[in-house]
Amino acid sequence: MSDAISSTQPIRLAHPVTPGVPASPLANPILGRDGEIDQVRVHLDGEAVRVLSLLGPVGVGKTRLALEVMRQAGDDFAHGSGFVSLAAVRDHALVPFAVAQSLGIQESGSLQITELLATWLRSRHFLLVLDNMEQVVQAASPWLVDLLVQCPRLKVLVTSRIPLDISAEQRFRVPPLPVPDLNLTPLLDGYASVELFAQRAHAIRADFAVDAGNREAIAEICTRLDGLPLAIELAAARINVFSPAEILSRLTNRLNLLTGDRRDAPPRLRSMRDAIGWSYDLLSAPEQDFFSRLAVFVGDFSLDAADAVTASQPGAGTISVASLIDQSLIDRIEGVDETRFRMLETIREYGLAQLAERDELDAARDAHAAFYQCMAIQARAGLRGPNQAWWFRRLEVEHGNLREAMSWLTTTDRVPEAVELFSQILYLMLVHAHFSEGRQLLADWFARAELEGRTRTRALALHADGLLAVNLGEAASAIASLMEALELFREFGDREMTIFSLNVLKFAYSTSCDVQRARVANDECLPIARATGDARDLALALNHHATICWDEGDPHRAREVFEEGLAVARRGGDLWMVAIALGSLGLLALIIDNDLSRAHRLFNESMTIQEGLGDKRSLPVTHNNLAAVARAQGDLELAQAHLRMSASIAQETGQEASEAFAHFDLSEIARLQEDFQRSAWELRQGVSLLQRRPQPPDIAAQLDEAAALALATGDAPQAARFLGASNSSLREGEASIRMSWPLGEHERLATHARELLGETPFERYYAEARAWSADDAVAAVLAWKLPTTVSRHSAEAIPTHRLSARELDVLRLMANGLSNQQIADDLFLSRRTVTSHVTSILAKLDLTSRTQAVAFAIRSGIA
C-alpha cells in the first residue's frame, strides 16, 4: 500500500543517474593547454593520487582545464565522471548537498547525506570534479577526507585559488597562457594567448582577423594582461567598438591610473581585476548600475529576476543583458524552460565590491530577497495545481538563490520572513528530498529568540521539522514537533495548516506502527478537509483514510476511497497526489484482483508522472511494482530490467531496504533461469544491505529464497536449516511488499526438502536453525557457498585477456584503490615486482594508463 506523505515501503526508482555536468559546455576549443592536459591526466593516473587540485589566480582557466580533462579522461573511469560547481555555495556544510544535487542523488530514509554519497560512490570507479572550492575549503576535512577513505576507487579533481591542505592532495599550478616576447616581432604567431584574443574577437566581429597592422597591439595586450584567459577575453570583447590599438591605449591608461595605489596586490590578480574594471568603466552609468546589482544572484538567474532586482523599466533589462553578454561580463545559458544567465564568480565579486563601495549592497540584497519571497508565494499556489511540474523545475533551478534569500533574511534579523519563505517551498523540500538541508536551516532558526514564543513562526518551523523528520525515519521526533505545531495552529484558528499537520501526524503514527492513533488523527482531519474543499488537503486525507481501510482488512472500501482521492487530485491538477493514488490502485489491482493489465496501466501512468516531477524517491516503488506485473506475466527479462532500475535509484536515494528487496527478486529470477551463481550473488547483496540497517533485519522471505536456491543446487540439509530459521511463515507486511513470493511457498519448499532428506534428518536440521537469531540467519546466508558440483552457468565467460593468475590478483587490488606498495604488502611481493606486473598488464591489455586498466577490470567483471 502507498502512503500520501512519502512511501516507506521497501520497493521504489527512476533513470540511471546522469552525473552533474557544467551548466554551459565549452563553446570553443581550449587553446594552448595540451601540455597541461597531459600532465594533469598523468597525475590523475598516479597510483597514490586521490585528490588533484588545480590551483591558480582568478581567470587563469582552471575550470576550463578541468572540463577538458574531464571530457578526455571521463571514459577511462568505469562509472564515468561528474562535475559539481560550488560557485553558489558559501557554507562548507552545504558542500555534500551540492554534490548530491549535481549527481542527481536524492535523500530518503535515515541515511545522512554524507552517508548517502559514500554509499553511492563506494563501489564506483569515478572522477568527481569540484569547481570553485576556495570559498568552502573547510569541507576538505573531514568530509572529503572521510569520503576518500570510504570510496577507494574515487578520484577527485578540484579547482581552487588556495590548496586544500589535506594529505591526499596533489597540487598542480595552472600557469597563464604563454605570451609573446615583444622584442621578437617576427615570432608573435603561434601563441595561444594571441589565438584566444583572435578567436573571441572574431566571434564578435566576423570580419576580424589578425594581420600585420594589429598583430603587435594584440601581442602587447596579451602581455600586459599576463596571459590570463579571462582578462584577454574581456579585452577582446570590445573589438566591436575599438581597434586593438585603441583597446591597448585605453587598457594602458587604466593600468597606469590604478596600479599606483595597489602595489601590494600580486601582478596577475591586479591584471585580472583591472581588466574587469576596464570593461566596467566602458559601460554607461545605467549599465554599470545594472551590472553591479546582478552580482547579488548566486549561480544563474532569469531575465524577470534581473528586471526585478535591478528595478529596470519594461524592456530595458533585455537590452542591458544583451549588452553585458556582448562584453563577456555575463554568459547566456539554455535552460529547460527559459533562457538563463550567469556571471562568473570573479566578475561577480567585482560587482559586489562596486555595490559595497556605493553603499548599495544591502539594498540590492533586499531586492533579491523580496523577489524570491514573491516567487515563493506564487510557488505555493502553483505547486498545488496543473503547473506543478513546471514549478518544481523552476524552484529547483532557483534553489541556490532561494537559499541565499533565506540566509540574507536571517542575517538581517528577519527570521519570521525566512521561515515563511521556507514554508512556502516546503513541498519542494519534500518531493525533491532536501531533508537534511532543510533540517539544518530549521536547527539554526530554532536556536534564535524569534522562535521561542507561541508564534505562527514557531508553528510553521515545527510543522516543517516534523515533515522532514518523519521522511528521515525519525518518527518520535516528528510526532513531538507535529503535536506542538498542531496545538499552535488550532490556537491561531489556522484550518489549512491544522489539516496539513494532521495529515503528516497520521503518516508519522503509521510509520511507527501506531494504527490506532493514525486512525484518530485521520478521523479528525478528513471532515475538516471535506469542509474546506481544498483539493490537496482532501486528496491527502482520502489517501490516508484508504490506507487505513486496507490495513484494517477492507480492500474494497479502500479502492472506493482511493478512487475518490484520485478524482479530487485530478480536478485540482495535483500530479503528485495523482501518482500516489494511481500507485495505490495499481497495488489493489495486482494483489486483490490479479488484474495484470489494469495494474500495468496504473503503474505506468504513475511512473510517467513521477519522472516528470523528478520524484526519485517514489520511482523505485513503481519499478518494483511493474517488475511484479512482468514477473506474473512470465516476462522475466522485463522484470529484471525494472528491478535493476529499482536497485540503481534506490542506491542513489539511500533506500537500502528498497535496494535489498530488488536484489532478492533478482535472485529469484536468476534461480528460475538456472543462473545459480548470479542468484547467490544477488541474494548476498540483498542480505548485506539489510544487515546494515539499524534495526535487526526480518528476512523470513529471503531465508525461504535461500532455501529454494539450496534445493535447486542439491544442498537439502542447508535448505532445511534456512527453512527452520524463517520460522515457517512470512510476515504479512513483507508479503505485501514482495508480491512475487507466494504465501504458500514455505510449505512447498519444506515438503520438498523433507522428501529429499527423510523426516528425521529434516526435523533435525530444521530444529537446529529455529533457534537462530536474525544476525545468525544473516551470517549463515552470507557464509553459505554453492556446492562445488554446481555449474557456474554464465558466471565466467572465456576470458578476453592473456593475464596470468598473479596479474589478475594485482589488477583486482588495483581496482580496489590500492597503490603498488599496498599491493606488494598484501601479496607479500616487492614493490618492484608489482610495478613489473602493472607494466605487463597494461601491455597485454593494450592500455596506456592505470585508470584504464581499473576500468577494464570493472567492466569485464574481474573486479
Buried (B, 14 or more C-beta within 10 A) or exposed (E): BBBBBBBBBBBBBBEEBEBBBBBBEEEEEBBBBEEBBEEBBEBBBBBEBBBBBBBBBBBBBBBBBBBBBBBEBBEBBBBBBBBBBBBBBBBBBBBBBBBBBBBBBBBBBBBBBBBBBBBBBBBBBBBBBBBBBBBBBEBBBEBBBEBBBBBBBBBBBBBBBEBBEBEBBBBBEBBBBBBBEEEEEEEBEEBBBBBBBBBBBBBBEEEBEBEEEBBBBBBBBBBBBBBBBBBBBBBBBBBEEBBBBEBBEBBBEBBEEBBEEEEEBEEBBBBBBBBBBBBBEBBEEBBBBBBBBBBBBBBBBBBEBBBBBBBBEEEBBEBBBEBBBBBBBBBBBEBEEEEBBBBBBBBBBBBBBBBBEEEBBEBBBBBBBBBBBEBBEEBBEBBBBEBBBBBBBBBBBBBBBBBBBBBBBBEBEBBBBBBBBBBBBBBBBBBBBBBBBBBBBBEBBBEBEBBEEEBBBBBBBBBBBBBBBBBBBBBEBBBBBBBBBBBBBBEBEBBBBBBBBBBBBBBBBBBBEBBEBBBBBBEBBBEBBBEBEBBBBBBBBBBBBBBBBBBEEBBEBBBBBBBBBBBBBBEBBBBBBBBBBBBBBBBBBBBEEEBBEBBBBBBBBBBBBBBBBBBBBBBBBBBBBBBBBBBBEEBBEBBBBBBBBBBBBBBBBBBBBBBBBBBBBBBBBBBEBBBBBBBBBBBBBBBBBBBEBEEEBBBBBBBBBBBBBBBBBEBBBBBBBBBBBBBEEBEEEBBBBBBBBEEEBBEEBBEBBBEBBEEEBBBBBBEBBEEBEBEEBBBBBEEBEBEEEBEEBEBEEEEEBEBEEBBBBBBBBBBBBBBBBBBBEBBEBEBEBBBBBBEBBBEBBEBEBBBBBBBBBBEBEBB
